[in-house]
Amino acid sequence: MIHTGQLIERKLHEQGRTVTWFAAQLCCTRPNVYKIFRKESIDIPLLWRISRILEYNFFHEISNEIKSDIRNEVNATVSK
């Protein structure tokens, strides 16, 4: 399973943006941003806002992970 908070943190750093900038965009505090980074899963409205702010479709990445998991389960079932 994808750790969504780590994915967000990685994308933020790849873009060269700071936690302070991100907190201002989310209208929250820096400690709250660090809490987001520690979350394995994030609710859809918040992830939507983050996707818009970072201009990155996190839903696509999560969807690809789900598809991969389903393929692996099907292959494991067929192999039995």
ZADREN-686221 format. One line per 4 residues: their letters; for each residue x, y negated, z of N, C-alpha, C. Coordinates in Angstrom, 3 decimals, always signed. Each point is the difference from the previous one (the first is absolute). Layout:
<atoms>
A = X:Y:Z:X:Y:Z:X:Y:Z  ...
</atoms>
This chain:
<atoms>
MIHT = +0.844:+1.188:+0.000:-0.844:-1.188:+0.000:+0.885:-1.246:+0.000  -0.410:-0.967:-0.754:+0.733:-1.267:-0.072:-0.177:-0.769:+1.308  +1.081:-0.541:+0.508:-0.060:-0.898:+1.158:-0.209:-1.404:-0.570  -1.225:-0.466:+0.046:-0.377:-1.242:-0.675:+0.752:-1.204:+0.545
GQLI = +0.189:-0.065:+1.300:+0.719:-1.132:+0.587:+1.430:-0.089:-0.497  +0.665:+1.156:-0.095:+1.371:+0.010:-0.507:+0.034:-0.395:-1.473  -1.004:+0.427:-0.743:-0.087:-0.368:-1.413:-0.136:-1.512:-0.148  -0.838:-0.614:+0.823:-0.186:-1.453:-0.034:+1.306:-0.706:+0.368
ERKL = +0.643:+0.475:+1.049:+1.264:-0.618:+0.427:+1.046:+0.085:-1.111  +0.104:+1.169:-0.629:+0.968:+0.182:-1.082:-0.287:-0.950:-1.159  -1.272:-0.121:-0.381:-0.368:-0.874:-1.117:+0.288:-1.460:+0.345  -0.286:-0.410:+1.229:+0.280:-1.363:+0.439:+1.489:-0.307:-0.146
HEQG = +0.851:+0.908:+0.463:+1.443:-0.216:-0.070:+0.511:+0.059:-1.440  -0.580:+0.898:-0.815:+0.384:+0.057:-1.418:-0.253:-1.339:-0.688  -1.065:-0.678:+0.423:-0.346:-1.290:-0.587:+0.820:-1.140:+0.590  +0.829:+0.295:+0.993:+0.836:-1.030:+0.608:-0.793:-0.969:+0.874
RTVT = -1.124:+0.440:+0.475:-0.839:-0.861:+0.843:+0.269:+0.288:+1.472  -0.266:-0.993:+0.831:+0.243:+0.144:+1.433:-1.273:+0.395:+0.735  +0.198:+0.534:+1.182:-1.133:+0.338:+0.863:-0.757:-1.267:+0.374  +0.724:-1.091:+0.207:-0.638:-1.284:+0.333:-0.916:-0.452:-1.138
WFAA = +0.472:+0.109:-1.225:-0.820:-0.363:-1.167:-1.246:+0.882:-0.056  +0.202:+1.311:+0.173:-1.099:+0.953:-0.078:-1.035:-0.270:+1.095  +0.458:-0.276:+1.202:-0.916:-0.305:+1.106:-0.821:-1.240:-0.310  +0.621:-1.003:-0.572:-0.729:-1.225:-0.358:-1.055:+0.292:-1.060
QLCC = +0.337:+0.835:-0.976:-0.958:+0.341:-1.058:-1.185:+0.789:+0.548  +0.258:+0.867:+0.985:-1.056:+0.808:+0.609:-0.752:-0.744:+1.099  +0.506:-1.185:+0.350:-0.580:-0.785:+1.112:+0.057:+0.792:+1.303  +1.183:+0.546:+0.269:+0.186:+0.725:+1.250:+1.402:-0.298:+0.523
TRPN = +0.369:+0.633:+1.088:+1.305:-0.232:+0.603:+1.016:+1.033:-0.498  +1.272:-0.309:+0.179:+1.055:+0.950:-0.380:-0.137:+1.324:+0.748  -0.290:-0.019:+1.327:-0.185:+1.291:+0.686:-1.112:+0.851:-0.627  -1.050:-0.655:-0.487:-1.071:+0.765:-0.655:+0.478:+0.607:-1.311
VYKI = +0.863:-0.695:-0.713:+0.562:+0.558:-1.238:+0.810:+1.248:+0.336  +0.808:-0.060:+1.051:+0.790:+1.171:+0.383:-0.909:+1.160:+0.420  -1.150:-0.301:+0.584:-0.975:+1.053:+0.327:-0.537:+0.640:-1.275  -0.242:-0.813:-1.023:-0.454:+0.526:-1.287:+1.050:+0.950:-0.561
FRKE = +1.265:-0.387:+0.075:+1.077:+0.840:-0.526:+0.045:+1.366:+0.691  -0.429:+0.078:+1.264:+0.031:+1.261:+0.748:-1.220:+0.879:-0.266  -1.020:-0.549:-0.660:-1.230:+0.760:-0.229:+0.148:+0.967:-1.175  -0.364:+1.242:+0.248:+0.041:+0.996:-1.074:-1.125:-0.245:-1.001
SIDI = -1.153:-0.429:+0.505:-1.120:-0.311:-0.883:-0.557:-1.383:+0.361  -0.584:-0.632:-1.004:-0.502:-1.372:+0.155:-1.383:-0.057:-0.610  -0.905:-0.737:+0.649:-1.364:-0.053:-0.527:-0.036:-0.714:-1.356  -0.997:+0.341:-0.765:-0.089:-0.462:-1.387:-0.039:-1.518:-0.131
PLLW = -0.815:-0.733:+0.771:+0.001:-1.460:-0.177:+1.371:-0.642:+0.246  +0.715:+0.494:+1.012:+1.328:-0.552:+0.270:+0.968:+0.367:-1.120  -0.046:+1.244:-0.453:+0.889:+0.410:-1.083:-0.312:-0.764:-1.281  -1.255:-0.319:-0.214:-0.398:-0.821:-1.158:+0.669:-1.376:+0.083
RISR = -0.089:-0.636:+1.183:+0.619:-1.323:+0.190:+1.510:+0.072:-0.213  +0.617:+1.030:+0.550:+1.447:+0.144:-0.136:+0.372:+0.219:-1.464  -0.777:+0.807:-0.699:+0.245:+0.233:-1.428:-0.056:-1.296:-0.784  -0.970:-0.825:+0.321:-0.139:-1.292:-0.682:+1.186:-0.917:+0.319
ILEY = +0.381:-0.043:+1.255:+1.104:-0.877:+0.424:+1.310:+0.415:-0.668  +0.280:+1.289:+0.002:+1.270:+0.485:-0.553:-0.090:+0.310:-1.494  -1.187:-0.195:-0.556:-0.224:+0.261:-1.425:+0.490:+1.390:-0.384  -0.417:+0.991:+0.802:+0.383:+1.388:-0.222:-1.183:+0.889:+0.347
NFFH = -0.293:+0.964:-0.860:-1.143:+0.876:+0.202:+0.390:+1.201:+0.864  -0.138:-0.149:+1.308:+0.296:+1.094:+0.920:-0.985:+1.149:-0.180  -1.197:-0.296:-0.443:-1.014:+1.027:-0.213:+0.436:+0.977:-1.090  +0.686:-0.489:-1.007:+0.494:+0.861:-1.073:+1.012:+1.000:+0.550
EISN = +0.886:-0.474:+0.835:+1.019:+0.865:+0.605:-0.652:+1.072:+0.873  -0.984:-0.398:+0.781:-0.708:+0.948:+0.863:-0.768:+1.006:-0.851  -0.639:-0.478:-1.059:-0.735:+0.877:-0.907:+0.914:+1.042:-0.628  +1.179:-0.413:-0.424:+0.957:+0.946:-0.576:+0.402:+1.068:+1.014
EIKS = +0.144:-0.397:+1.243:+0.347:+0.957:+1.053:-1.123:+1.010:+0.205  -1.235:-0.460:-0.020:-1.149:+0.899:+0.142:-0.036:+0.993:-1.157  +0.179:-0.496:-1.226:+0.005:+0.884:-1.177:+1.082:+1.055:+0.121  +1.169:-0.396:+0.459:+1.106:+0.936:+0.166:-0.340:+1.063:+1.041
DIRN = -0.597:-0.415:+1.113:-0.391:+0.948:+1.043:-1.019:+1.001:-0.535  -0.964:-0.484:-0.762:-1.032:+0.878:-0.559:+0.631:+1.006:-0.957  +0.891:-0.469:-0.867:+0.684:+0.909:-0.930:+0.770:+1.072:+0.766  +0.693:-0.398:+1.057:+0.774:+0.955:+0.793:-0.902:+1.036:+0.662
EVNA = -1.158:-0.426:+0.500:-0.941:+0.923:+0.626:-0.551:+0.979:-1.028  -0.343:-0.506:-1.172:-0.528:+0.866:-1.071:+1.058:+1.011:-0.411  +1.220:-0.458:-0.189:+1.084:+0.905:-0.401:+0.268:+1.056:+1.071  -0.075:-0.393:+1.250:+0.219:+0.958:+1.095:-1.115:+1.043:+0.034
TVSK = -1.232:-0.433:-0.266:-1.131:+0.913:-0.012:+0.102:+0.973:-1.181  +0.383:-0.491:-1.146:+0.133:+0.829:-1.204:+1.122:+1.013:+0.170  +1.056:-0.371:+0.696:+1.161:+0.864:+0.180:-0.287:+1.172:+0.935  -1.035:-0.104:+0.809:-0.292:+1.065:+0.983:-0.583:+1.204:-0.629
</atoms>
